[in-house]
């Protein structure tokens, strides 16, 4: 399997939300590939445990930095800690995220929290790290963790959907800018896990549901698809195939082009039409 040129032994990966779930799985995998690793998380207790796990997977070149990604000063401090410790940044994974926002007009505090971490955390990560990585003149990769909920925007947690839709737009704009920056060797990638069993999604459940992937499976797909140069990396899971994902995304986009009601997939008048759409080939 070919790998992205930034993912090379001796180089440095920075992962926010790195103390658990997908972020920790990424940190362990990068360490196992010989990279030096910096994990950042707001949870200091989890960071200590995660650091030991990452160190055990690699050569011991690991730092853990307590970071609130919603604060640009914290992200700038993280960047300086990494440069001081390792003198290089090859991969940045803007991965920190939370759920539990709110509907269109409820739970204002939840909106502030979710947008602060999920959206402003990525904005801060891009603003702080991208110029540094471009200036290095070496291969680099910025991975922004999105969500299918930021693409098909299902009813429920509107705040979360907004945050992840914003991550998609940031990642797209970033990749366009990077590829049009002379001499730039840095790429951007939108990483969209499917249903993955993590502390955030488990809601206290210990056993992995049959339909969910393990975090390591999502990271395997991330690395494989980065290696062939993909920007959109949308993972299936054991319940939802890639074909079903494509059809759901296409239907959501066609709400606009067909002038249907918003979120028509969940509108009773379109139940049968959506079912027929799913039966079509391609």
N, C-alpha and C positions, 0 to 999 in steps of 0.2 A: 504494500500500500504506500503510495507516495504521500508525502507530508508537506504542509505549508512551509516555505523556506524560513519562516520566523521560528518554527518549532524545532529547535536544535539544541543538543546538549551544550551546557555551559551558558546558555542565554537565560533570560529572566521572564517569568510570567507573574502577573499581578491579578488577583481574583478578589473582587468584592463579594460580600455574602459568602465568603470562603470557609466559614466555620461549620457549615452543615449542607446537606442536600446536594444539589447539582454543583454548587461552588466547591464544596469539599471534594467531590468526586473528580472535578477538573483539576484541582490542586494536586491530588494524589497521582493522577495520571501524568500531569506535567512533570512532577518530581520523578516518577518512574522512567520518564523519557530523558532524564538527565538535566532538566532545567532547574535553575534556582527559582524559588517560589516565595512570593509575598502574599499572604492571605490577610484580608481586611474584613472586619465585621464589627458591628456595634456591641455584640455580646462578648464581653471579656472572658467570662468563664468558658464558653464554648470555644473561644479562640485558643485557649491553653490546651484543651484536649485535641483540637484539630491540628494544632502545630505538631504535636507528638505523632499523630497519624501520618502527616505529610513527611515529617522527617524520617519516619520508618520506611517510607516508600521510595526515598531517594538517597541523595548523598549528604543530607543534613544541612544543606544551604537553604534555610527557611527562616523567614521573619514573619511575625504576626503583629499587626498594627490595629489597635482599636480605632475604628473610623465610623463616623456618622456621615454617610455619603450625601445626605441632604444638605450638608454644610460644605461650601466650596473650600473654606479654610482647612477643613479636615482632609479633604481630598488632596489639596496642595501639600499638606504635611505628609500624607502618605507617599506622594510622588517623591518628595525630597528624602524620605526615609529609605525608599527603594534605591534611589540613585546613590545615596551615601553608602548603603550596604553593598550594592552590587555594581553600580556604575553603568547600568544598561537596563533597558526595558524593551522586550521583544513582543510580548503579548499582554494585552489588557482585556480582562473579561469583566465588563460592567454588568454584574449579575445580581447584586443585592436587590431583594424585592420582598414585598409584603402584600397581603390581601386584606379584605375587610374594610373596604372604602365605604361606599354607600350608593343609594339610588340618585336619580337626578336632583332631588331636593331634600335629601335627608342625610344625617350624619356628617355635618360639615367638618368636624374634627377628623373623621375618617378620611375624607377627601384630602385634607391638608397632609395627613400622614402618608397616605398612599402616593400622592403626587410628589411629595417631598422626597421619598425614597426611590420609588420606581421610575419617576420621570426626571426630577432634578438630580437624582443620583447619577443617571446616565449623562445628562447634560453636563454636570460637573466633571464627570470622568472624561468625556470627550474634550471639553475645553482645557482641562489640565494636562492630559496625557498626549493628545494628538500632536500638538506643536513640538513637544519634546521628542516624540518618536520620529516625526518627519525630519527634524534637525539631525538626528543620529545618522541618517543616510543609509540605514541598514534595513533589511526586511523586517516588517512588523505586522501585527494583526490586532485589530480592535474588534472584540466580539461583544455585541449588545444582546442581552437575553430578553427576548420579547415573549409573546404569548399568542396563541390562536384567538384568544378573547380580544386581542387588539386588532384582529383582522375581520372576524365575523361578528364581533361585539354583541354577544348574546344578552338577553335581558337578565337582570340581577344586579351584579356589582358594577354599576356604570363607572364609578371612579376608577376601578381597576382597569376596565376596558379603555378608558381615556388615557390612563398612564401608559399602557402597553401599545396603544395606537400611536402615541407620541414617540415611543421608543422606535417603532417601525419607521416613522418619518425621519427621525434623527439619523438612524442607520443608513437609510437610503440617501439622504442628503450628504452624509459624511462620505460614503463610498464614491458618490459623484465628484465631490470635491477632491478626494484623494487621487482618483484616477486622472484628474485634470491638473494636478500639481506637478510641475516639472521636477524630475528627479526623485519623486516620492516612491518609496518602496514599501509603503504601508497600505494594507487593505482593510476594509471593514466587512463585517459579516453579521447578519441578523439570524440569531439562533432562537428557534421556536420549538421548545420541547412539547411533546404530547403530554399524556397523563403519566406523571412520574411520581413514584412513592417517595416523598420527602417529609420532613417534619412540618413543612408549611401545608402540604396537601393531605397529610395523614389525619389531622385533627385528633391526635391521640391514639390512633390505631397503630399497633405495632406490626402486625402481619401485613405483608404487601398484598393488595388485591390482585386477583388474577389478570385483570385488564390493564394494570399499570406496568410501566417499565421501571427497572432500577435506574438510579442516576447514572451508573456506569455505562448503561446501554446508550443513553442519550449522548454522553460524552464520546463514546465510540463513533457514533454517527456524525457528531460535530467534527471530529478530527478527520474522518474519512472524507467528508464533503468539503472541508476546508482544503484538503489535499488536492482536490480536483478543481479548486477555484470557485466553488459556489458561493454566492452571496446569501440567497435565501436557503436556510437549512431548517426545514419544517419536518419534525420527527413524527412518525406514527406512534402507535402504542399497540397493546395487545387487543384493544377493542376497536380502534379506529385506524383504518388503512390509509395509505397515502392517496389512493384514488378517492376515498370518501372525503378526505381533507380538501382535495382539489375541487370536488363538486360543491362542497359547502362554501368554499371561498368564492367560487365562480357565481353561485347563487346570490351571495351577499353583495358582490359587485353589481350584479344585474338588478338589484333593487333600484339602483340609480338609473342605469341605462334603460330599464323597462318601466320606470316611473311607478314602481310598486310601493306599497306602504313600507316604512322603515321596519326592519326586522321581520320581514314577511315570512321568513322560515317558521316563525312562532305565531303567525297570524292564522286563525282558524279558517279564513277564506282561502288560504293558499296551501293548506295541509296536503290536499290531493295533488296539486300541481308540483309541489316540492317532492312528494313521493315518486311521481312519474319522472321528474328530472333526475332523480337518483338512479333510475333504472336505465337511463340512456348510456350508451357506450361513449368512452372518451371523456 
